[in-house]
């Protein structure tokens, strides 16, 4: 997951280097208080109080120096730090570093922040010293958060206020078991400050342009390591080959359709384990661990960054471990016009299976 953060930071640095006409930065600090959602029975014993914490953000504003900024109503991008006290020493506390984007709506009074990064947990699962923490199996893990605020800047001498709700997901993405994860929803209130600048600030309006592009062909190779739900069963590599076509609808969006081929070596070991440990259920230890799926999806283009959302169905899956449906949420950076590198999370509804690192070609 740290690789994803590096990609987002590189994205931000690239934009900083490109835009030299108008610069304005802001900082914000938010306090939040909320609840961990009881999404799984394995974490019910860990929910002992209402978590609270802080989110501190550093933002770079955009004014339309590039066309994509106007298409998205002049968003901000930046870095944020989050601290969360889970109110349970067995669950530990969380320190996170994120890259984020702020999008604005309703005359720029509503702000939606989307952040992705890596979090440090102070007390992960340990078979001897902390066997009750079934939520986090690793000390470092990926994390995603969303923050929706009423945002009122520059009320007095650059200071403003904001308040709203945030949602944060912490999970080690099956890199290591256990991996029940937590979802926190909270109320937040905070202040923001626009750092004074000597630049003349004015939004640049770009006229709408027609955009057409033929169907494009894509090939992606993904890999990584993961572990089954059986604690201490070991980490194994996996490989995913994807072939699909996409069609751009406009400057921002494309629809996708294609096929995935999965070689998940942890699943081979899991099938063998099930046939031995639960022989009374008549598991076949010779079931094929390979799978084939078909999917449809959407790609959202934000300058050189893109976000993939895909929904798949297994047409070949002898193991039937998760059921027929799967999802993928990914983020990638276009190194060149046709080559991209990225990270994606493959899940089965709320059950994460793999954190995938990929390299793709779009022709």
N, C-alpha and C positions, 0 to 999 in steps of 0.2 A: 504494500500500500504506500510505502514511502516513495516508490517510483512514481505513483500517480501524483503525489504532492509535488515532486520535482518537475513533472511535466507541466502542472498548472503554474508553478513559479516561473518556469521558462517561458510559458505563454505570457505571463504578466510582464516579465522583463523585456520580451520582444516588443510588446505593445508600447512600453515606456520608451524604447529606443526609436520607435517609429513616429510618435506623436511629439512634436516639439513646439507647436504653435500656441496651444493653450494648456496650462497645467493648473490643477487645483487638487489639493489633498484634504482629506478629513479623517478624523478619528472619532470613535464612539466607544462607550463603555455601558454595558447592560448588566443588570442583576436579574436572575430568574429564580423562580420557586415553582415546583411542580410535583409530578407523580411519575413513577415508573409503571408502565402499563403491564398488567398481569397476562401477557400473551401466551405463557406456557406454564404448566403446572410445576416444571422443574425449577422455576425461579420464585415461586410464591413465598418460600421460607426466607428469601433474601430481601423482600420488600418490607422494611421495618420503619420507614419514615418518608418524608417528602424531600427529595433532593433539591439542593440549591447551588447556585454558583454564579459565575461571571462569564461574559463574552466581551472581549476587547477586539476592536477591528481597526485596521488602517486601510483607507480607501483612496483610490485614484479615480477622479471623475473624468468623464468623457464629454466632448462637446460636438462631435461630428467631424473630426478631422479625417476620419475614415468612414466610408459609407455604412459599414455594418453597425456603427454606433448609432446612427440615425434610425436604421431599421429596427433597432431594439429600444428606441426611446432613450438613448444616451445613458446606458448603465454605468455602474462603477465596477471596478475590480480591485482585489486586494488580498490581504492576509488577515487572519483572525486567530485569536487564542481563546481557548475555552477551558475553564476549570469547573468540575462538577463534584460536589460532595454527595455521595450516595446514601449517607446516613446509616451505613452499616460497614464495620471494619472488615467483615468477611467478603463483602463485595468490592471493597477498596474504593479509592477515589480516582478521578480521571483528569488527565491533562492532555489537551489536544491542540494541534497546530493545523490550520486549514488554509486552503486557497478558496476564495469565494467570488461570486458575482452578485451585484445588487441590481434588481430590475424594478422599474417604477411604473405605477399606474395611477389613474384618477387624479390627473393634474399634478403628478409626482408627490402626492400626499401618502400613497401607500407604497411601501418598499418590501419587496420579496428578496431575501438573501438565500442563496444556495451555496453551501460550503462542503468541501470534500477534503479529507486529510487523514492524518494518522494520530492515534491516541495512545497515551501511556497509562496503564493501569497499575496501581500501587500494590495490589494483592491478588494476583490471578490464581487459578486453580493449582493446587499442589496435593498430590495423593496423600502426603503425610501431614502437612501443616495447614492446609486449607481445602479440604476435600468437599466442603459444602458449596464452594463457589462454582456452580455449574454454568454460570453465564459467560465467563471469560476464561478461555483456556490458554491465552497467551498474554504476555505483558504488553506487547505492542500490537495494535490492531487497527484496521480501517474504521473510519467513522464518517457519517454524513449528517448534516443538519440543515434545517429549513427554518427561517425566521421571517414572520410576516408582521410588519410594524406600521402603525400610523407614524409618519415621519414628518416632523416640522423643524427644518433647519434655520439657523441664523435668526433666532428670536432677539438675542441681545449680544452684540459684540462678537458674533461668530458662533455663539452657543445656541443649541436647539435641544429639543426633546424628542423622544420616541417611545412607543409602548405597543405591546402586542403579544403574540404567542410564538413559541418556538418548539420544534420537534427535533430530537437528536437520536440517532441510531448508532449503537456501539456493538460491533461484532467482529470476531476474528476470522470470519468468512471461511470456516472449515479448514483454515491452515493448520489448526491443531485442535483436538477435542479436549474438553467439552466446548460446545459452541451454541449455547441456548440464546445468548445475546440479550440486550435490553433496549427498550424504546422508552424515551422520556418525553413527556409533553409538559410544557411549563408556560407560565405567564412571565413576561419580562417588562422591565421599565428601564430607561436609560437616558443618557445625554449624548449629544454629538457636537463636534466643533469643527468648523471650516477653517483650515489654516490660511492665513492671509497670503495673498499672492499679488504680484505687480502686473500679472498678465491681464489683458482686456478679455473678459470672458463673455462669449456669446455663442449660442447654439447655432450650428451650421445646418441648414436645411438642404437635403438632397432630393431632387425630383424623383418620382417613381419611374423605374425603368422596367421594360419588359425583359423577361429572362426565359430562355429556352435552352434545353440541353437534351441530347439523345439518351437513350437507355445506356447505362454504364454497367460494366461487368467487374465484379469484385472477388478477390481471393484473400482470405485471412488465415494465418496460422497462430494459434494460441497455445500457451503452455503455462506450467506452474507446478506447485505441489499442494497436496491436501491429505486429509486424514478422515477416516470414517467416523461415525458417532461413537465407536467403541474406543474408550480412553486408552492411550498407550498402544494402540494397534499399529502405529507407525505412519510416517509420511511417505507418500509415493508420488512420482511425477505423473502428469497427465498431458495429453495432446489432443487438440481440437483443430480440425480443418473445416473451413467454411467457404462455400461458394454461393454467391447470390448476385442478383441484379438489382439496380436501383434506378429510380426515375425522379429527377428533380421537379418539384412542383412550382418552386419559386426560389428566390435568393436564399431563403432560410430553411426550407424543408425538402426532404426526399422520402419516398416510400420504398420499401425493400421486400424482397422475397427470395428464399433460398433454402439451402440444405446444410446441416451440420453433421460431421462425422466425429464421434467421441471415442477416445481410448483412455479410459480412466483406470489406471492400474490399482488404485486403492480399492476399486470395486471388485477386482479379481480376488484380492485377499479377503474382502468382506464376504463374498459369496462362499469362499472356502470356510471361513469362520462360522458362518451361519449353518452350514451343513454339518459341522462338528458339534458346535455348542447347542444347537437346537435341532438335533436329529429327529426328535419326536414330531416336528412340524414338516418332515419330509422335504427339506430343502435339497435341491440338486446341486452338488458342489461343482458340476461340470457346466453349469449355465454360462453362456457367453457374456463377458463383461462389456463388450463393445455395444455401442448404440448409434442409431441414425435418427435424426430429427429434421423436420421441415419447419420453417418459421416465416413470419411476416414481421415487418418492423418499420420504424421511422427514424430518420437521421435529422438532427437539428444542427445547422451550421452557424457557428458564432466566430466569424473571422477564420482563423486556422484551427480553431477548436471545434469539435463536433461531439454530439451526444447521441448515442444509439439506444433505442428502446425496442426490444424484440420479444415476441411471444411465439413459443415453439410447441410442437407436438411430436412425440416419439413414434416413428413408424416401425422401428425395430428396437426392442428393449427386452430381452429375455429375463433380465434380473428383476424388472418391475419394482425397483426399490422406492421410487418417489411417486409413481403414478405417471400418466401420459403427458402431462403438461409441464413446461418449463418456461422461465423468463430470463432475460439478460438485460442488464443496464450497464452501459459502458460509456467511457469518455476517451477520445483520441485526439491526437494533435497531428495535423498534416505537415510533415517535414518538407515535402514538396507537393506539387499539385496532385500527384498520383500515389504517393507513399505516405502511410500514416503509422504511428505507434500509439498504443493505448492500453488501458486497463479496463476490465469489465468484471461484473459480479454476476455469476449464474446462480439462479435460485429456483426453488419449487415453492411458490407462494412465499411463506415466511421461513422456509428451510434453505439456507445457503448451502451450495455444494462446492463452489470453486471460485477463487479469485484468479482471473485469467490475464496474462500479459501477452499482448498480441502485436503482430506486424502485418499490415495489410497493403494491398495494391488495388487501385481503382483505375480501370482502363476505359 
